[in-house]
Amino acid sequence: MDIMYKSTRSDAAKITASQAILKGLSPDGGLFVPEKIPALDKSLAQLAEMSYQETAYEVMKLYLTDFAEEELKGCIQSAYDEKFDTKLIAPIRKAGGAYYLELFHGATIAFKDMALSILPHLMTTSAKKNGVKNEIVILTATSGDTGKAALAGFADVPGTRICVFYPKGGVSAVQEKQMVTQTGDNTHVIGIHGNFDDAQTGVKNIFGDKELAAKMDAAGFQFSSANSINIGRLVPQIVYYVYAYGQLLKQGEIAEGEKINVCVPTGNFGNILAAYYAKLMGLPIGKLLCASNENKVLYDFFGTGVYDRNREFILTSSPSMDILISSNLERLIYRATGEDQAACASLMRSLSENGKYEVTDEMKKALADFCGLTASEAECFAKIRSLYETEGYVIDTHTAVAAASLDKYVKATGDQTKTVIASTASPYKFCRAVMTAIDDANADKEDFALIDDMERISGVVIPPAIEQIRTAPVRHNTQCDKTEMKQAVCQWLGV
């Protein structure tokens, strides 16, 4: 059965998966959601015997129903190849009583590679299917990792250009160096004077500017997004939770049908939403543990039913989670309203105008699968240190938010359900914070000296993504105020 896509904010005409991928964001400002969540049509035992690529096809074919089998398999094979440093693509490491799903073995050593390796292939296939003649201009806001993964994915892809906005001073040194050294004649990087929420709001405003869209169309361009607001980003993320369950089953760590919990360090809410979709498809997941750093707007929301971004924005050692407006939460809110577009639109309008909204008691019941958790900077550093000292396993600061939060959850609830932690980035990407957590005497060392030290203590070879930026020249040094993003895009495109 064909799955069509609709907006979270209006009952506008439904569109195909390929059309939703091309648009990125609905013209009414809403996000595209499938009209129904499909059920897995392979048994858990069958999934346990599949490779990552085979699992990807079995999951994605259920959502991207206007893609021919040959088209979708072609996209998958092009995405999940030697760019990843392991044939498993997403291996699982058991440590400290939890299962770490390592999502950082791609080209830019962060979980964003899992979806952004395939999105350019889905995008260009979608363009051909829909007879698109315009050049597709990807606009993306990043809190650190999406930017580099999107740039790497779209670099020199024919028929596309990509512009990434990041908060200047709000990402790690390695994250920034990865972006500003990016090659590709179709790439552009802009550091904005503001935080990630400012960048994300600016991109959404550009998407919603109908006058600008007409101007772009006349010049032969059309906008799309590589953020997880794009359904072409979200669907591939469902795959690795299904794959993880299959691998645990294959390894004899769980019995067929046994429930697992999933703990995800959460910023923009896409990664944990993908786990929720996997659960709705029939994957035996119990609790969805939503771990926040000190910017704990989601922790407060799941505890109170009030989403309130009117608070101090805190810069932490887990910058990809330094977010107060979690865009993908809208897809969950839409579901909690009973798929009432008007109710969802009203709540999102309140967030835009007042910076907050409150859900009803009935909606709270629909959120019962989720549990908000949080961990402080000190707790995260302590977890990094203890896991290294007891297991010799080194995790990054974002993964540490999830791991430290999980420890507190288990202590408070006694829940002994086996838990998969989404390990979202290589520790090399946040080397200074990680090495300082292990030994604060490292705080005064130079970044690349710390990287060499990390290789020695972890036994993990320095990834090519890190070696490449040691001497890479800076190619992008554009900056602008958060209010000047539209002008910066127009100047770049020459319109």
Secondary structure, DSSP 8 states (H G I E B T S, - for coil): ----EEESS-----B-HHHHHHH-S-TTS--EEESS-----S-HHHHHT--HHHHHHHHHHHH-TTS-HHHHHHHHHHHSSTTSSSTTSS-EEEETTEEEEE---STTSBTHHHHHTTHHHHHHHHHHHTT--SEEEEEEE-SSHHHHHHHHHHTT-TTEEEEEEEETTSS-HHHHHHHHT---TTEEEEEEES-HHHHHHHHHHHHT-HHHHHHHHHTTEEEEE-STTSHHHHHHHHHHHHHHHHHHHHTTSS-TT--EEEEEE-SSSHHHHHHHHHHHTT--EEEEEEEE-S--HHHHHHHHSEEE--S-----S-GGG--S--TTHHHHHHHHTTS-HHHHHHHHHHHHHHSEEE--HHHHHHTTTEEEEE--HHHHHHHHHHHHHHH-----HHHHHHHHHHHHHHHHH-----EEEEE-B-GGGGHHHHHHHH-GGGGGS-HHHHHHHHHHHH-----HHHHTTSS------EEEEGGGHHHHHHHHHT-
